[in-house]
Amino acid sequence: MRIELKKFGTTLISRQSGKEAFAALQSTVIDIAVDEIIEIDFEGVITFSPSWGDEFLTPLLNQFGDRLVLLPTSNPSVKITIKLLEEINKESFKAKS
């Protein structure tokens, strides 16, 4: 399954909207097979804040572990946020090269 973050907007900045996006996604991911990979696509996202990412990506990582894969991006906002979340949570996201 591929999750295109641009469906939640191009400026993903508030903790509350990250929490709402995660909640909205739950009805979709509840039926995912136990071996299915979940890919996060950052294409089209302009701004990606640590607060939004923490409310959306961190719970997905907790829910799916190594099955959660981040697709490559050249967006510096996304790269910095991912690095910060990994440092704060002491967990690494799996990235597709």
Secondary structure, DSSP 8 states (H G I E B T S, - for coil): -EEEGGGG-SEE--HHHHHHHHHHHHHHHTT--TT--EEEE-TT--EE-HHHHHHHHHHHHHHHGGGEEE-----HHHHHHHHHHHHHHT---EE--
